[in-house]
Amino acid sequence: MDKKEKLRYPAVFLLLGVLFVAAVFANINSGSVDVSWKEIMDILLKKAGDNEISYNIIWKIRLPRLLMAAILGGALSLSGYLLQTFFRNPIAGPFVLGISSGAKMVVAAVTIFFSAVMIPMPVSATVISAFAGSVLSMLFVLVFAGRAKSMSMLLVIGVMISYISSAVTDFLINYASEADIVNLTHWSLGSFSGATWQNVRTAAMIVIPTFILTLLVTKQISAYQLGEGYAQNLGVNIRVFRVVLILLSSFFSAVVIAFAGPISFVGIAVPHIVKLMLKTARPSVMIPASFLGGAVFCMFCDLLARTLLAPAELSLGTVTSAIGAPIVIWLLLSRKESEA
């Protein structure tokens, strides 16, 4: 590691840390109800305030929402990074490959089922169904991956799987009640609204262990980036390693979809932004940086969704698409020029 890298890595992490703190303060102090900084600090430090309404707004609405945005944003970014590593394609991501749509399809089916039998749908059922949908879509992509002649064709196949999943979801919605249709429509647009401390704890209990497991395979990812033959020579079991990458990526995608709905472009754009900042693809640096970058990105996107048209609220997917889509177009053009 040269002197520039020794300075660059801490500088990038410091910048991301400063942006994270700024996003926390901006989110917690923004909303239709004005709460003074003195009240905010009293609520955060003492878990009490003179005004019960302010206390409920900060402690029960804004704080869980910004923490959920941080946790799920980091998970979504890491999911994209793992998929890009697996497919060796900078445009791979849960949204592009149809993984998000597949999870949405299964969640919609399970939601309608629980509604039909008049049983409240537990959070665990949402998470499990989202994970099942993610893995199912990934398996379809892998089946076609062996026959695809190019990565561009594989991406087109992923888009087609996304359309098929969306068509099945639309068909299932015909059997849903009006309340379920409204809920599924709102959920499918992506949002961190309605986050509770229980949801934050559940999401953290899934994301944190998955993040730790991802760190444990850092050396294998680094070897895999240099080629399958090189990784095998170092003792990496390629088949097992691929399964591990798929499961880790699916867990990250599933928890996001379960609690916030499908969110587009974050998994593609953020890892590349971080890579450009770090000027390296080292997994030991990229994994924590991608997670932190995804957290910052989603927190600021959620802030824009809440404040741009206040008191109305934009869907999170609208904001992430508006920011992420130009980045993806730039990546596609850059890739085409490099291949020319």
Buried (B, 14 or more C-beta within 10 A) or exposed (E): EEEEBEEBBEEBBEBBEEBBEEBBEBBBBBBEEEBEEEBBEBBEEEEEBEBEEBBEBBBEBBBBBBBBBBBBBBBBBBBBBBBBBBBEBBBBBBBBBBBBBBBBBBBBBBBBBBBEEEEEBEBEBBBBBBBBBBBBBBEBBBEBBEEBEEBBEBBBBBBEBBEBBBEBBEEBBEEBEEEBEEBBEBBBBBBBBBBBEEBBEBBBEBBEEBBEEBBEBBEBBBBBBEEEEEBBEEEBEEEEBBEBBBBBBBBBBBBBBBBBBBBBBBBBBBBBBBBEBBEBBBBBBBBBBBBBBBBBBBBBBBBBBBBEEEEEBBBBBBBBBEBBBEBBEEBBEEBEEEEE
